Amino acid sequence: MKLFRMTGGKEIAHTNPLALVWRRGLVAVLATTALGVMPALAAEPAAPEKVLRVCQDPNNLPFSSRDLTGFENKIAALLAQELGWKVAYTWYPQRMGFVRNTLKAKEPNSDTYKCDLVTGVAVGFDLGATTQPYYRSTYAMAYVKGNGLDGVKSLEDLLKLDPEKRKTLRLGVFGRSPVADWLLQNGLIEQMVSYQAQTGDPDQYPGEMVEKDLANGKIDVAFVWGPIAGYFAKKATTVPIVAIPFKPRADIKFDFSIAMAVRYGEKEFKERIDQLIEKNQQKITAILDEYGVPLIDARGELMVQSK
């Protein structure tokens, strides 16, 4: 937004009849001032408040939530603090139409966009310009401790289970996820309990597979994106849940780098966010660790998390 300041009137020549009026007015002002009475002066317009306008899902823990308890909420607040700005949110379920209704949507009867920054997209996202990644994570499996799977520490361990035991397992999987391909490759597709990644119900969220269905015994193993598994395992109180992140592998890609996104063409803003990410990477990683997000380092190794 551009700022404008008021300028004075044009200088009036002495031959102009209005010059006498102007001079008489000046004498009156000086006289008033001399008597100790100051005339009212027009106030300078205040500078507009700087705001980091964020596009987020209102019901998608551990990522974001309307009550600001998600780790993307915390990271957005960190960036705004570094900028010395306030944070404002545009809420919309992160599913079909998310970018169209947030990052690319304008306020009614205005050229101002509703929000400027999407705080979590995979590198390679094509609906906006992506920043440098701020974390790399992986898919994971989760199960309830004490139900006969405690020795399972990897996908290979799952395949080594007694065939009769393995055949009884109900495996919760989001359709079209890389885990579905793994199940198909290993003859387990018949045991798959399929979940929709994007439903039409705004009250539903992906973490329900772990927080509700796994905890309540509807499924035996939940295969989900690692941040979801790690978070709900860490916060579980009714039953103990174990989260096992997958190591990167060559045959199926389970790990992905996550960045932020801005509109195409907003190079200066993107560079500013890049600089903030780089400057605050240690603080960002600490937030992710607090939420149980499994992280992969530059060597492709799983990082050890704090308890």
Contacts in CASP RR format, 6 or more apart in sequence:
PFRMAT RR
TARGET T0000
AUTHOR 0000-0000-0000
METHOD contacts of the structure
MODEL  1
MKLFRMTGGKEIAHTNPLALVWRRGLVAVLATTALGVMPALAAEPAAPEK
VLRVCQDPNNLPFSSRDLTGFENKIAALLAQELGWKVAYTWYPQRMGFVR
NTLKAKEPNSDTYKCDLVTGVAVGFDLGATTQPYYRSTYAMAYVKGNGLD
GVKSLEDLLKLDPEKRKTLRLGVFGRSPVADWLLQNGLIEQMVSYQAQTG
DPDQYPGEMVEKDLANGKIDVAFVWGPIAGYFAKKATTVPIVAIPFKPRA
DIKFDFSIAMAVRYGEKEFKERIDQLIEKNQQKITAILDEYGVPLIDARG
ELMVQSK
1 48 0 8 1.000
3 45 0 8 1.000
3 47 0 8 1.000
3 48 0 8 1.000
4 45 0 8 1.000
5 44 0 8 1.000
5 45 0 8 1.000
6 42 0 8 1.000
12 18 0 8 1.000
12 19 0 8 1.000
12 22 0 8 1.000
13 19 0 8 1.000
29 39 0 8 1.000
32 38 0 8 1.000
32 39 0 8 1.000
33 39 0 8 1.000
49 85 0 8 1.000
49 86 0 8 1.000
50 83 0 8 1.000
50 84 0 8 1.000
50 85 0 8 1.000
50 86 0 8 1.000
51 85 0 8 1.000
51 86 0 8 1.000
51 87 0 8 1.000
51 88 0 8 1.000
52 76 0 8 1.000
52 79 0 8 1.000
52 80 0 8 1.000
52 83 0 8 1.000
52 85 0 8 1.000
52 86 0 8 1.000
52 87 0 8 1.000
52 88 0 8 1.000
52 116 0 8 1.000
52 117 0 8 1.000
53 87 0 8 1.000
53 88 0 8 1.000
53 89 0 8 1.000
53 90 0 8 1.000
53 113 0 8 1.000
53 114 0 8 1.000
53 115 0 8 1.000
53 116 0 8 1.000
53 117 0 8 1.000
54 76 0 8 1.000
54 87 0 8 1.000
54 88 0 8 1.000
54 89 0 8 1.000
54 90 0 8 1.000
54 115 0 8 1.000
54 116 0 8 1.000
54 117 0 8 1.000
54 118 0 8 1.000
54 119 0 8 1.000
55 89 0 8 1.000
55 90 0 8 1.000
55 92 0 8 1.000
55 98 0 8 1.000
55 99 0 8 1.000
55 102 0 8 1.000
55 103 0 8 1.000
55 114 0 8 1.000
55 115 0 8 1.000
55 116 0 8 1.000
55 117 0 8 1.000
55 118 0 8 1.000
55 119 0 8 1.000
56 63 0 8 1.000
56 64 0 8 1.000
56 72 0 8 1.000
56 73 0 8 1.000
56 76 0 8 1.000
56 89 0 8 1.000
56 90 0 8 1.000
56 91 0 8 1.000
56 94 0 8 1.000
56 118 0 8 1.000
56 119 0 8 1.000
57 63 0 8 1.000
57 64 0 8 1.000
57 91 0 8 1.000
57 92 0 8 1.000
57 93 0 8 1.000
57 94 0 8 1.000
57 98 0 8 1.000
58 64 0 8 1.000
58 65 0 8 1.000
58 66 0 8 1.000
58 91 0 8 1.000
58 92 0 8 1.000
58 93 0 8 1.000
58 202 0 8 1.000
59 65 0 8 1.000
59 66 0 8 1.000
59 93 0 8 1.000
59 202 0 8 1.000
59 203 0 8 1.000
59 205 0 8 1.000
60 93 0 8 1.000
60 94 0 8 1.000
60 205 0 8 1.000
60 206 0 8 1.000
61 69 0 8 1.000
61 70 0 8 1.000
61 205 0 8 1.000
61 207 0 8 1.000
61 231 0 8 1.000
62 70 0 8 1.000
62 71 0 8 1.000
62 227 0 8 1.000
62 228 0 8 1.000
62 230 0 8 1.000
62 231 0 8 1.000
62 232 0 8 1.000
62 291 0 8 1.000
62 292 0 8 1.000
62 293 0 8 1.000
63 70 0 8 1.000
63 71 0 8 1.000
63 72 0 8 1.000
63 94 0 8 1.000
63 119 0 8 1.000
63 120 0 8 1.000
63 227 0 8 1.000
64 70 0 8 1.000
64 72 0 8 1.000
64 73 0 8 1.000
64 119 0 8 1.000
65 73 0 8 1.000
66 89 0 8 1.000
66 91 0 8 1.000
68 74 0 8 1.000
68 77 0 8 1.000
70 291 0 8 1.000
71 227 0 8 1.000
71 287 0 8 1.000
71 288 0 8 1.000
71 290 0 8 1.000
71 291 0 8 1.000
71 293 0 8 1.000
72 119 0 8 1.000
72 120 0 8 1.000
74 287 0 8 1.000
75 119 0 8 1.000
75 134 0 8 1.000
75 284 0 8 1.000
75 287 0 8 1.000
76 87 0 8 1.000
76 117 0 8 1.000
76 119 0 8 1.000
77 87 0 8 1.000
78 280 0 8 1.000
78 283 0 8 1.000
78 284 0 8 1.000
78 287 0 8 1.000
79 273 0 8 1.000
79 276 0 8 1.000
79 277 0 8 1.000
79 280 0 8 1.000
80 86 0 8 1.000
80 87 0 8 1.000
82 276 0 8 1.000
82 279 0 8 1.000
82 280 0 8 1.000
83 272 0 8 1.000
83 276 0 8 1.000
88 115 0 8 1.000
89 115 0 8 1.000
90 102 0 8 1.000
90 105 0 8 1.000
90 114 0 8 1.000
90 115 0 8 1.000
92 98 0 8 1.000
92 101 0 8 1.000
92 102 0 8 1.000
93 200 0 8 1.000
93 202 0 8 1.000
95 197 0 8 1.000
95 198 0 8 1.000
95 199 0 8 1.000
95 200 0 8 1.000
96 198 0 8 1.000
99 118 0 8 1.000
99 127 0 8 1.000
99 128 0 8 1.000
101 114 0 8 1.000
102 114 0 8 1.000
102 115 0 8 1.000
102 118 0 8 1.000
103 113 0 8 1.000
103 114 0 8 1.000
103 115 0 8 1.000
103 116 0 8 1.000
103 117 0 8 1.000
103 118 0 8 1.000
103 127 0 8 1.000
103 128 0 8 1.000
103 261 0 8 1.000
103 262 0 8 1.000
103 263 0 8 1.000
104 113 0 8 1.000
104 127 0 8 1.000
104 263 0 8 1.000
105 113 0 8 1.000
105 114 0 8 1.000
106 112 0 8 1.000
106 113 0 8 1.000
106 114 0 8 1.000
107 113 0 8 1.000
107 114 0 8 1.000
113 263 0 8 1.000
116 262 0 8 1.000
116 263 0 8 1.000
116 266 0 8 1.000
116 269 0 8 1.000
117 260 0 8 1.000
117 261 0 8 1.000
117 262 0 8 1.000
117 273 0 8 1.000
118 128 0 8 1.000
118 260 0 8 1.000
118 261 0 8 1.000
118 262 0 8 1.000
119 260 0 8 1.000
120 258 0 8 1.000
120 259 0 8 1.000
120 260 0 8 1.000
120 261 0 8 1.000
121 128 0 8 1.000
121 130 0 8 1.000
121 258 0 8 1.000
121 259 0 8 1.000
121 260 0 8 1.000
121 261 0 8 1.000
122 256 0 8 1.000
122 257 0 8 1.000
122 258 0 8 1.000
122 259 0 8 1.000
123 130 0 8 1.000
123 133 0 8 1.000
123 256 0 8 1.000
123 257 0 8 1.000
123 258 0 8 1.000
123 259 0 8 1.000
124 130 0 8 1.000
125 259 0 8 1.000
125 261 0 8 1.000
127 261 0 8 1.000
128 261 0 8 1.000
128 262 0 8 1.000
128 263 0 8 1.000
128 264 0 8 1.000
129 261 0 8 1.000
129 262 0 8 1.000
129 263 0 8 1.000
129 264 0 8 1.000
129 265 0 8 1.000
129 266 0 8 1.000
129 267 0 8 1.000
129 270 0 8 1.000
130 259 0 8 1.000
130 260 0 8 1.000
130 261 0 8 1.000
131 259 0 8 1.000
131 260 0 8 1.000
131 261 0 8 1.000
131 262 0 8 1.000
131 270 0 8 1.000
131 273 0 8 1.000
131 274 0 8 1.000
131 277 0 8 1.000
132 259 0 8 1.000
132 274 0 8 1.000
132 277 0 8 1.000
132 278 0 8 1.000
133 257 0 8 1.000
133 258 0 8 1.000
133 259 0 8 1.000
134 258 0 8 1.000
134 259 0 8 1.000
134 260 0 8 1.000
134 277 0 8 1.000
134 281 0 8 1.000
134 284 0 8 1.000
135 257 0 8 1.000
135 258 0 8 1.000
135 284 0 8 1.000
135 285 0 8 1.000
135 288 0 8 1.000
135 293 0 8 1.000
135 295 0 8 1.000
136 255 0 8 1.000
136 256 0 8 1.000
136 257 0 8 1.000
136 258 0 8 1.000
136 295 0 8 1.000
136 296 0 8 1.000
136 297 0 8 1.000
136 300 0 8 1.000
137 225 0 8 1.000
137 226 0 8 1.000
137 227 0 8 1.000
137 245 0 8 1.000
137 255 0 8 1.000
137 256 0 8 1.000
137 258 0 8 1.000
137 293 0 8 1.000
137 294 0 8 1.000
137 295 0 8 1.000
137 296 0 8 1.000
138 226 0 8 1.000
138 245 0 8 1.000
138 246 0 8 1.000
138 247 0 8 1.000
138 248 0 8 1.000
138 254 0 8 1.000
138 255 0 8 1.000
138 256 0 8 1.000
138 294 0 8 1.000
138 296 0 8 1.000
138 302 0 8 1.000
139 177 0 8 1.000
139 178 0 8 1.000
139 179 0 8 1.000
139 223 0 8 1.000
139 224 0 8 1.000
139 225 0 8 1.000
139 226 0 8 1.000
139 245 0 8 1.000
139 246 0 8 1.000
139 254 0 8 1.000
139 255 0 8 1.000
140 223 0 8 1.000
140 224 0 8 1.000
140 225 0 8 1.000
140 226 0 8 1.000
140 229 0 8 1.000
140 230 0 8 1.000
140 243 0 8 1.000
140 244 0 8 1.000
140 245 0 8 1.000
140 246 0 8 1.000
140 294 0 8 1.000
141 152 0 8 1.000
141 155 0 8 1.000
141 158 0 8 1.000
141 221 0 8 1.000
141 222 0 8 1.000
141 223 0 8 1.000
141 224 0 8 1.000
141 229 0 8 1.000
141 243 0 8 1.000
141 244 0 8 1.000
141 246 0 8 1.000
142 210 0 8 1.000
142 214 0 8 1.000
142 221 0 8 1.000
142 222 0 8 1.000
142 224 0 8 1.000
142 229 0 8 1.000
142 230 0 8 1.000
142 232 0 8 1.000
142 233 0 8 1.000
142 241 0 8 1.000
142 242 0 8 1.000
142 243 0 8 1.000
142 244 0 8 1.000
143 149 0 8 1.000
143 152 0 8 1.000
143 214 0 8 1.000
143 220 0 8 1.000
143 221 0 8 1.000
143 222 0 8 1.000
143 241 0 8 1.000
143 242 0 8 1.000
143 244 0 8 1.000
144 214 0 8 1.000
144 215 0 8 1.000
144 217 0 8 1.000
144 239 0 8 1.000
144 240 0 8 1.000
144 241 0 8 1.000
144 242 0 8 1.000
145 239 0 8 1.000
145 240 0 8 1.000
145 241 0 8 1.000
145 242 0 8 1.000
146 240 0 8 1.000
147 220 0 8 1.000
148 165 0 8 1.000
149 161 0 8 1.000
149 220 0 8 1.000
149 221 0 8 1.000
149 242 0 8 1.000
150 242 0 8 1.000
151 157 0 8 1.000
152 158 0 8 1.000
152 161 0 8 1.000
152 244 0 8 1.000
153 244 0 8 1.000
154 244 0 8 1.000
154 246 0 8 1.000
154 247 0 8 1.000
155 182 0 8 1.000
155 246 0 8 1.000
158 166 0 8 1.000
158 221 0 8 1.000
159 166 0 8 1.000
159 186 0 8 1.000
166 188 0 8 1.000
167 191 0 8 1.000
168 220 0 8 1.000
169 191 0 8 1.000
169 220 0 8 1.000
169 221 0 8 1.000
170 191 0 8 1.000
170 193 0 8 1.000
170 218 0 8 1.000
170 219 0 8 1.000
170 220 0 8 1.000
170 221 0 8 1.000
171 183 0 8 1.000
171 188 0 8 1.000
171 191 0 8 1.000
171 192 0 8 1.000
171 193 0 8 1.000
171 219 0 8 1.000
171 220 0 8 1.000
171 221 0 8 1.000
171 223 0 8 1.000
172 192 0 8 1.000
172 193 0 8 1.000
172 194 0 8 1.000
172 195 0 8 1.000
172 209 0 8 1.000
172 213 0 8 1.000
172 219 0 8 1.000
172 221 0 8 1.000
172 222 0 8 1.000
172 223 0 8 1.000
173 179 0 8 1.000
173 180 0 8 1.000
173 183 0 8 1.000
173 192 0 8 1.000
173 193 0 8 1.000
173 194 0 8 1.000
173 195 0 8 1.000
173 223 0 8 1.000
174 180 0 8 1.000
174 194 0 8 1.000
174 195 0 8 1.000
174 196 0 8 1.000
174 197 0 8 1.000
174 206 0 8 1.000
174 209 0 8 1.000
174 223 0 8 1.000
174 224 0 8 1.000
175 194 0 8 1.000
175 195 0 8 1.000
175 196 0 8 1.000
175 197 0 8 1.000
176 197 0 8 1.000
177 197 0 8 1.000
177 223 0 8 1.000
178 252 0 8 1.000
178 253 0 8 1.000
178 254 0 8 1.000
179 223 0 8 1.000
179 254 0 8 1.000
180 189 0 8 1.000
180 192 0 8 1.000
181 252 0 8 1.000
182 252 0 8 1.000
183 189 0 8 1.000
183 191 0 8 1.000
183 192 0 8 1.000
185 252 0 8 1.000
193 218 0 8 1.000
193 219 0 8 1.000
195 206 0 8 1.000
195 209 0 8 1.000
197 206 0 8 1.000
206 224 0 8 1.000
206 225 0 8 1.000
206 228 0 8 1.000
207 224 0 8 1.000
207 228 0 8 1.000
207 232 0 8 1.000
209 219 0 8 1.000
209 222 0 8 1.000
209 224 0 8 1.000
209 228 0 8 1.000
210 222 0 8 1.000
210 224 0 8 1.000
210 228 0 8 1.000
210 229 0 8 1.000
210 232 0 8 1.000
210 233 0 8 1.000
210 241 0 8 1.000
211 232 0 8 1.000
211 236 0 8 1.000
212 218 0 8 1.000
213 219 0 8 1.000
213 222 0 8 1.000
214 220 0 8 1.000
214 221 0 8 1.000
214 222 0 8 1.000
214 241 0 8 1.000
215 236 0 8 1.000
215 238 0 8 1.000
215 239 0 8 1.000
215 241 0 8 1.000
222 229 0 8 1.000
226 243 0 8 1.000
226 245 0 8 1.000
226 293 0 8 1.000
226 294 0 8 1.000
227 288 0 8 1.000
227 291 0 8 1.000
227 292 0 8 1.000
227 293 0 8 1.000
227 294 0 8 1.000
229 243 0 8 1.000
229 244 0 8 1.000
229 245 0 8 1.000
229 294 0 8 1.000
230 243 0 8 1.000
230 245 0 8 1.000
230 291 0 8 1.000
230 292 0 8 1.000
230 293 0 8 1.000
230 294 0 8 1.000
231 291 0 8 1.000
231 292 0 8 1.000
231 293 0 8 1.000
232 241 0 8 1.000
232 243 0 8 1.000
233 241 0 8 1.000
233 242 0 8 1.000
233 243 0 8 1.000
233 292 0 8 1.000
234 243 0 8 1.000
234 291 0 8 1.000
234 292 0 8 1.000
243 294 0 8 1.000
245 294 0 8 1.000
245 302 0 8 1.000
246 254 0 8 1.000
246 255 0 8 1.000
247 301 0 8 1.000
247 302 0 8 1.000
248 254 0 8 1.000
248 255 0 8 1.000
248 296 0 8 1.000
248 300 0 8 1.000
255 296 0 8 1.000
255 300 0 8 1.000
260 273 0 8 1.000
260 277 0 8 1.000
262 269 0 8 1.000
262 270 0 8 1.000
262 273 0 8 1.000
277 284 0 8 1.000
285 295 0 8 1.000
288 295 0 8 1.000
289 295 0 8 1.000
289 305 0 8 1.000
289 306 0 8 1.000
292 305 0 8 1.000
294 302 0 8 1.000
294 303 0 8 1.000
294 305 0 8 1.000
295 302 0 8 1.000
295 303 0 8 1.000
295 305 0 8 1.000
296 302 0 8 1.000
296 303 0 8 1.000
297 303 0 8 1.000
END
